Each structure stands twice: as structure tokens, then as C-alpha cells.
Amino acid sequence: MLKEERIKIIMREINLHNKVLSTDLATILNVSDDTVRRDLKELVDSGEILKVHGGAISKSFVPPFFSTDNVYAQEHKKAIAAKTLKLLKNEMVVITEGGTTIIEFAKMIPENLHMTFFTISPQVAITLSEHSNIDVITIGGKLNKNANLHIGASVINELADLKVDMCLLGANAFSVNDGLTDIDWEVVQVKKALIRCAKKVAVLSISEKLNTSQRIKICDFNQVNYLITELSPENPSLAAYRKDDLKLI
């Protein structure tokens, strides 16, 4: 495989899943670990990505305030955010994680809605604070710098005392067979706790992330109540997701 083709695949994986492991890239590309390390170093040196232990992350996923010029599939994420507004009602209590799609959603919430939001994301909390009729409560703990989410036992313990109407989650990977998955063990544990404290769970995902899977399971497919993508619910590519217990939006 030519280097140009490898670089293209690497950038797609990083933009799609936010973080990738070098070992996974070596498998996908069918090349040696050394080749992947050289490719990643070139991308880091050129400012395209950020190097982290064991792999790399997208630049758009990490800064404290996302640049509007550097968000992958931003128009699709805006479309998903707009659809998610349909789930909101006055006086609801909602909990969210972080991520670029959730940020787009937080920007769009109508000013006339009176709601309470809990979040483990400093970025989401700051964005929500711009809405005068929304109460914002952050669940604090150790900051995972790769995902900009609060993690750890203190976060999980606080979440155990909550019961909210809706949990909004972004997706690293989502499929019928494997459910919602990720590659960061500590982030996964917190997301499991988010799900446990919610009556309903909504997954916000661009369609490119569907039918993909990562190493660690967050929840089974049947634990998700709503799947919100940029596609029409009638789109043929969503046929496998049309289940009685899952509503497509």
C-alpha cells in the first residue's frame, strides 16, 4: 500500500473515531508497527494530529474550545443536533457526556426551554451556561485530557445518586451486534454510569460510525432507546437498526 493511501486511511480513522491505537492501525493497514509509527510521526510533525500514548487523536477533539474550522463532518453533526432537540421538554433533567456533536446540540437549545443539565464535560457545561433558562451542574473528577471528560471513582459515585430523564451520548462506534463501544477503559466506566442513571438513552452518531466496533463495550444495542443520525429514519442503510425498542430519528 502506498504511503499516500495509508495516510488517507489513518486520517479517516482518527477523524471518525477521535482516537486510534497504533496496533489497530497496523492491523487495518496490514503493515508493521514501525511503519505506523513513522506515518503517525509525519502527521504529528505536520500538525495534522496529536500523539498520545499508544496512538493518536484528532486535533478537533481535544482543545478546550473547539475550532469551527476543524470539526469532522460538522454539517452532519449539526443536523443530528437539530433532530435531538425534538426529545427536549420543559423541566426535563438531562445528562450528557462531551464531544463535537453534543457541543453542536448544546449551542442549539431554544432559549425558552427551562431545563436542568448534568454533564461530565467542561466544554459542554460552558456552552450550556450561555442559556439563561438552563441550570447546569457539572460532575467533576479527574480530567481525561484525551477526551476532555471527567472520569474516575468520584464521578461514578456521584452519578449513582442521580436519576435523570434522558442521557445523551456521542458514539465512537455503534453496531447491532456489539452495541456502543469505545477504546478507553476509564471513559467507558463513566459512560456506563451515565446510562445507569437515566430513564432513556439517546445515541447521537454520524452514519459513518454505524456498523463499526471498538474493543470495550459500553452497552448492548437494546439498552439504547433513540438513535439519531443525519440520515432519514427510512434510509435503507438503517434497515438493521429498525427494532421495536429503538426509535430512529
C-alpha positions in Angstrom: 0.0 0.0 0.0 1.4 3.4 -1.0 2.1 5.9 1.8 -0.4 8.4 0.5 -3.1 5.8 0.7 -2.1 4.8 4.3 -2.1 8.4 5.4 -5.6 8.9 3.9 -6.9 5.8 5.8 -5.2 6.9 9.0 -6.8 10.4 8.9 -10.2 8.9 8.2 -9.9 6.5 11.2 -8.7 9.3 13.5 -11.4 11.8 12.4 -14.1 9.2 12.6 -13.3 7.6 16.0 -11.4 10.6 17.5 -8.7 8.3 18.9 -6.9 5.3 17.4 -4.4 2.9 18.6 -1.2 2.2 16.7 -1.7 -1.6 16.9 -5.2 -1.3 15.5 -3.9 0.8 12.6 -1.3 -1.7 11.8 -4.0 -4.4 11.5 -6.2 -2.2 9.4 -3.4 -1.2 7.1 -1.7 -4.7 7.2 1.7 -3.1 7.8 4.3 -3.2 10.6 4.0 -1.3 13.9 7.2 0.6 12.8 5.5 1.8 9.6 2.5 3.1 11.5 4.8 4.9 14.0 6.6 6.6 11.1 3.3 7.6 9.5 1.9 9.0 12.7 5.1 10.9 13.4 4.9 12.5 10.0 1.3 13.6 10.7 2.2 14.9 14.1 5.2 16.9 12.8 2.9 18.4 10.1 0.3 19.4 12.7 -2.4 17.2 11.4 -2.9 15.1 14.6 -1.8 14.8 18.2 0.3 11.9 19.5 -0.8 10.2 22.7 0.4 7.1 24.4 -0.2 4.1 22.2 -1.7 6.0 19.3 -3.1 9.4 18.2 -6.1 11.7 18.5 -7.9 14.2 16.3 -6.9 17.8 16.9 -10.6 18.8 16.8 -11.4 16.6 19.7 -9.0 18.0 22.3 -8.8 21.8 22.6 -10.8 23.3 25.5 -12.9 25.2 22.9 -13.5 23.5 19.6 -12.5 25.4 16.4 -15.3 25.6 14.0 -12.8 25.2 11.2 -11.6 21.8 12.3 -14.7 19.6 13.1 -15.1 16.4 11.1 -18.5 16.1 9.3 -19.7 19.3 11.1 -22.7 19.8 8.9 -23.9 16.2 9.6 -23.3 16.8 13.3 -25.4 20.0 13.2 -28.2 18.1 11.5 -28.1 15.5 14.3 -28.1 18.2 16.9 -31.2 19.8 15.4 -33.0 16.5 15.4 -32.1 15.8 19.1 -34.0 19.0 20.1 -37.2 17.0 19.4 -36.5 15.0 22.5 -36.5 18.0 24.8 -39.4 19.2 27.0 -39.7 21.8 29.7 -38.5 20.8 33.1 -36.6 17.8 31.9 -33.4 16.7 33.6 -30.8 15.6 31.1 -27.2 14.2 31.5 -24.6 14.4 28.7 -21.1 13.5 28.0 -19.0 15.6 25.7 -17.8 15.5 22.0 -18.3 17.6 19.0 -21.9 16.5 18.3 -23.0 17.2 21.8 -21.4 20.6 21.6 -23.4 21.4 18.5 -26.5 20.3 20.3 -25.8 22.5 23.3 -25.5 25.5 21.0 -28.9 25.0 19.5 -31.1 24.6 22.6 -34.0 27.1 22.4 -33.9 30.0 24.9 -37.5 29.4 26.0 -36.8 25.9 27.4 -36.4 25.6 31.2 -34.3 22.5 31.9 -31.6 21.1 34.1 -28.4 19.6 32.6 -25.8 17.5 34.3 -22.6 16.9 32.4 -19.2 15.4 32.8 -17.8 17.7 30.1 -16.3 21.1 30.9 -16.8 22.2 27.3 -20.5 21.3 27.3 -21.0 23.0 30.7 -19.5 26.2 29.4 -21.6 26.1 26.2 -24.8 25.4 28.1 -24.1 28.2 30.5 -24.9 30.7 27.7 -28.6 29.7 28.0 -30.3 31.8 30.7 -33.1 29.3 31.4 -30.9 26.2 31.9 -29.5 25.1 35.2 -26.1 23.5 34.6 -24.5 21.1 37.1 -21.0 19.6 36.4 -20.0 16.2 37.7 -16.3 16.8 38.5 -13.3 14.5 38.8 -10.1 13.7 37.2 -9.9 15.2 33.7 -9.2 12.8 30.9 -7.2 15.0 28.6 -7.7 12.9 25.5 -11.5 13.2 25.7 -11.9 16.3 27.9 -14.3 14.3 30.2 -14.3 13.9 33.9 -13.6 10.3 34.9 -12.8 8.3 38.0 -14.5 6.8 41.0 -15.7 10.1 42.4 -17.6 10.7 39.1 -19.1 7.3 39.1 -20.2 7.6 42.8 -21.9 11.0 42.1 -23.7 9.5 39.1 -25.0 6.6 41.3 -27.1 9.1 43.3 -28.8 10.6 40.2 -32.0 9.7 38.3 -32.5 11.7 35.1 -35.0 11.7 32.3 -32.5 11.4 29.4 -28.9 10.5 28.8 -27.3 11.9 25.6 -24.2 10.0 24.4 -22.0 10.5 21.4 -20.7 7.4 19.6 -17.2 6.2 18.9 -18.6 3.1 17.3 -22.1 1.6 17.3 -23.5 -1.6 15.8 -26.4 -4.0 16.2 -24.2 -6.9 17.2 -21.7 -5.1 19.5 -23.8 -2.2 20.7 -22.0 1.0 21.8 -18.2 0.6 22.1 -15.0 2.6 22.8 -11.3 2.0 23.4 -10.7 4.0 26.6 -11.4 1.9 29.7 -11.9 4.7 32.2 -14.2 6.7 29.8 -16.2 3.5 29.3 -16.8 3.0 33.0 -18.1 6.6 33.3 -20.4 6.2 30.3 -21.8 3.0 31.8 -22.6 5.0 34.9 -24.3 7.7 32.8 -26.6 5.1 31.3 -27.5 3.6 34.6 -28.8 6.9 36.0 -31.1 7.6 33.0 -34.6 6.5 32.2 -33.9 6.8 28.5 -30.7 6.7 26.4 -30.1 8.5 23.1 -27.1 7.9 20.9 -26.0 10.7 18.6 -23.9 9.4 15.8 -22.9 10.2 12.2 -23.8 7.3 10.0 -20.2 6.6 9.2 -19.8 5.3 12.8 -22.6 2.7 12.4 -21.6 -0.9 11.8 -18.2 -0.3 13.5 -16.9 -1.7 16.7 -14.1 -0.9 19.2 -12.5 -3.0 21.9 -14.6 -2.2 25.0 -18.4 -2.4 25.3 -20.3 0.4 26.9 -23.8 -1.1 26.5 -25.7 -3.5 24.4 -27.8 -2.4 21.4 -31.1 -3.0 23.2 -30.1 -0.6 26.0 -30.4 2.4 23.6 -33.8 4.0 23.2 -33.1 6.5 20.4 -30.5 6.5 17.6 -30.1 9.9 16.0 -28.2 10.2 12.7 -28.0 12.7 9.9 -30.0 10.2 7.7 -33.7 9.9 7.3 -35.1 7.1 9.5 -36.3 5.5 6.3 -32.8 5.3 4.8 -32.1 1.8 3.6 -28.7 1.8 5.3 -30.5 1.9 8.7 -32.6 -1.2 8.0 -30.8 -3.3 10.5 -31.5 -0.7 13.2 -35.2 -0.7 12.8 -36.1 -2.6 16.0 -39.2 -2.4 18.2 -37.3 -1.0 21.1 -35.2 1.5 19.2 -36.6 4.7 17.7 -34.7 6.2 14.8 -34.7 10.0 14.5 
